[in-house]
């Protein structure tokens, strides 16, 4: 037995160590190896590897190297003591390219994540499909994509792009719930710069075509971008701590002191938001006052910044927060903001995470460009997401709520369980001056002093139809609250709604206006 044990130990040591020259090149590019990344991601000593000895079948490539692991390290470990399944592509072996054995390992880990109800995390660093294996490599990618879809809404899926992720490989991160990218080293595109130039004559760099910042600011593919692998994986760990393991388990609750009405009073909330409806402020400052320890995890911070989407805790309970951002485009909804918020709302609903919506919206962004780009369809996506959501939903109208945007931002009419409003709320079809211009256009055209008349009519319209208690008098707002009491009011609402049960209608699935 001793020689066999020694042979096994020596083989495992060689597999774990890898090829020294390939490891050196990886480090020279500012990248860690797959195993080094897993050490950063997982709790110390928690990783259990599977299929370490897996490699290409004999004869798959005549005379070619058949390294063990086949360019991907796969298995399971824990993050903050909670079970996750992981795979990390190993660029030091065959460029991390995907062949049949490589794909089979990823398939196995994905199947185990679904079967056990644990989050799935993929670390991507691959040259793409292994050309030498032909269609079998493409078949392997198809199996990954199919499992991504099967796992969607069942277990949280997180992709971390730490190197190239090109061609068909890019579809897997696009199918997962969150995609993190490391600046400078991460690249993601369907066709590379050489192909782009050959087809169109356009010359573009890897970074300008599919770098991390491009996907963070323009395409919206990247949930977040990080300067280094350590901070990236640390935020992945933090995200996992906020999420439930699967769609049947509750999100982990953080230890929280007993409710203290005095501590929950937040005087700053009375100062952050200007009364004047056209003055900007940072909605993130409001969120910080509402959530535990002023700590929240913002998603897609650099894309569609006129809406804020964040995960946080209130009273120890994980919540999803959606808020208009008056600092950007006055907080209007456009096609990108609608799409961003819709996807976030659907994620929270799939994993039973309560929703808090902070409303300060002057409407949808007008203009031919928006209309032609499909703002109706994208706005309908957000409307659909809220209407479909069965989790506890609390709306807080901070200031403006005009027109169709008021309806879309989780109004009572589309199913919000609790609607709260500050005394600064203005809920109407449109602003007072715009309404007067439509209703009284003939009187204004004939007036000797149209500006004075417009001001008088606007004041009258506001007093009659836009005063702070108009919606509450009609049951469309449940309470007009003091801003300083918002945290306690939301926490009380979440406690009241904790046992909410809404059975879905009997249907295969709806038809989202994608």
Secondary structure, 3 states (H helix, E strand, C coil): CHHHHHHHHHHHHHHHHCCHHHHHHHHHCCCCCHHHHHHHHCCCCCCEEECCCCCCCCCCCCCCCCCCCCCEEEEEEEECCEEEEEEEECCCCHHHCECHHHHHHHHHHHHHHHHHCCEEEEEECCCCECHHHCHHHHHHHHHHHHHHHHHCCCCCEEEEECCEEEHHHHHHHHHCCEEEEECCCCEEECCCHHHHHHHHCCCCCHHHHHEHHHHHHHHCCCCEEECCHHHHHHHHHHHHHHCCCCCCCCCCCCCCCCCCHHHHCCCCHHHHCCCCCCCCCCHHHHHHHHCHHHCEEEECCCCCCCEEEEEEEECCEEEEEEEECCCCHHHCECHHHHHHHHHHHHHHHHCCCEEEEEEEECCECCCHHHHHCCHHHHHHHHHHHHHHCCCCEEEEEEEEEEHHHHHHCCCHHHCCCEEEEECCCEEECCCHHHHHHHHCHHHHHHCCCHHHHHHHHHHHHHHHHCCCCHHHHCCCCCEEECHHHHHHHHHHHHHHHCCCCCCCCCCCCCCCCC
